[in-house]
């Protein structure tokens, strides 16, 4: 089987991992200067709450929390407040697998079907060749975010068995292992592989292999009931100019199908321990043994799939290399090797960044939709710890990002202001019940004189159909579903009726993967 040949520049950076870490550490930044950065960014973006920790030369040198866990309430964000870390979970899932490799319970090049015989991709040869490592590096050939509508919006009724079954119906956009395209579903599969190899549920494996040995006592995954002392940061979304609490936690936290891809919650203290575990090659677990072998540390941080380098990365950080490892993004910043990842869920944004040669890193947790704020934190702190003193402060980056977002070329969404409610008569030929092989059933049925789209297993994907010129779109009832969809009906050659969907705004979150849906009409409205 052919393996991907990486450019020499990529291999050079990977080789740094095998060398001893540089003995010299980055000089500590004054506490007041870091406070100014945190306070400035938080005020500029009006963040509900934020928690930041910095590790230098392997030691936690800075902790700062500010704001509240939920707007309108008294609870302040503290170092033990639990945040959803979203896709920063992926590195933890990869670490659990690496520990199982160390224990001899699996190998990275094992076929996935060895552990999950029911695993299928759309092409038989891809199924046969799909290795455990491939689950972690976004090289499947599927569209970015393919199948994510089985994960989000939550709550929904899809199970991990549904994910495993549905993968076979997702059509590739590119050849297997040919290019990078971010996915979440295959991390669900990776969690199931870990469970099969370890003989325990994924949530138990993560607790046993990551949380317990590293002393990350506050981290939670799976179903649990918060106690009186638990501090839960609540997600916030923008509504106009203001933040409001969305998807507030109830008395009990349910397990989530998406846990292996993005379901962990941790505190700032826990995430500081997570950074320290990776920055100390000799880190010992609670049992006194090395938590992860040198071989597995190198495997996890080795470049597996090249990623594009953006113009912003080149201009701001002199980045020349970018790749994905096992659950981590790898790049260079001013000649320094950088290991990082972000986490994004509705109302919760997070960032983990390390500069291994400096034995330094930082983590940022935000309980609000805050993509720009996170980017500013990443840039200004990466520059601070990777490069000589920079003339640009956080406000320069904030202004540059705002200018870029306001550029006319960046706004590609069509004008739909002339929309009007679709009427039963106009959609009469297309009314009915539909089924997609992986998403399941949905209905396009009249309610009075209007027409609604209703998904069978994803209750938040329900809304009124509207007409814009000669096209139809669905305007979702739930504010938190923020990507409207075009509905394109057609008659198939056999006389049947099909329904395709696509994002109204092509730049909307790729997890709204409407383009992967291929509905066929299966009956009349009830």
Buried (B, 14 or more C-beta within 10 A) or exposed (E): EEEEEBEEEBEEBBEBBEEEBBEEBBEBBEEEEBBEBBEBBBEBBBBBBBBBBBBBBBBBBBBBBBBBBBBEEEBEBBBBBBBBBBBBBBBBBBBBBBBBBBEEBBBBEBBBEBBBEEBBBBBEEBBEBBBBBBBBBBBBBBBBBBBBBBBBBBEBEBEBEBBBBBBBBBEBBBEBBEBBBBBBBBBBBBBBBBBBBBEBBBBBBBBBBBBBBBBBEBBBBBEBEBEEEBBBBBBBBBEEEEBBBBBEBEEEBEBBBBBBBBBBBBBBBBBBBBBBBBBBBEBEBEEEEBBBBEEBBBBBBBBBBBBEBEEBBEEBBBBBBBBBBBBBBBBBBBEBBBBBBBBBBBBBBBBBBBBBBBBBBBBBBBBBBBBBBBBBBBBBBBBBBBBEEBEEBBBBBBEBBEEEEEEEEEEEEEEBEEBEEBBBEEBEEBBBBBBBBBBBBBBBBBEEEBBBBBBBBBBBBBBBBBBBEEBBBBBBBBEBBBBBBBBEBEEEEEEEBBBBBBBBBEEBBBBBBBBBBBBBBEEEEE
